[in-house]
Amino acid sequence: MLNPRVNGTKISYYFICHRKLWLFDRQLQFESDFNAVEEGKFISETTYPDERHEIQLSDGAVLDFFDNQHKVVHEVKKSDKMEEAHLWQLKYYLYYLKISGVPGVTGRLDYPKLKKTLQVELTEDDEQKIQKIFDEMTAIVNNTAPPERLNKKFCKTCAYYEFCWA
């Protein structure tokens, strides 16, 4: 079952930082002005120029692109530093499509700058974990106070850095 408050971006943030997830859920979205996001879009569009990019799903999520002939969702990232988050974001898209009546879809996590590609499939165990993630995400975003801030190297490059540390 799909959770209406969940999308691929939120799944990614769940793995990166619960505070970022909480802020994003409250429409505090600083990323539209953030250079890293623009760079990621540029990499996707220039690496695969013939593909239709940014396919909007009904939950508000956006697929980087979908190869309809081979039934492959491509998620394009500039770095593999947050690979676990990227992997689960892609698995969420595969789950979403399966639940929405599009079976047999696989995924491909592309890191063009690294010349690295991962093939991704959704397993039954993944589906069960996604349901648990939904429950945990719901608890996080329903809390009235934000989760504690992290103190990680990647915080300095986060779009929410000023909110947490200023």
Secondary structure, DSSP 8 states (H G I E B T S, - for coil): ---TT--HHHHHHHHH-HHHHHHHHTT---GGG-HHHHHHHHHHHHHSTTS---EE-TTS-EESEEETTTTEEEEE-S-STTHHHHHHHHHHHHHHHHHTT--S-EEEEEEGGGTEEEEE---HHHHHHHHHHHHHHHHHHHSSS-------GGGGG-TTHHHHH-
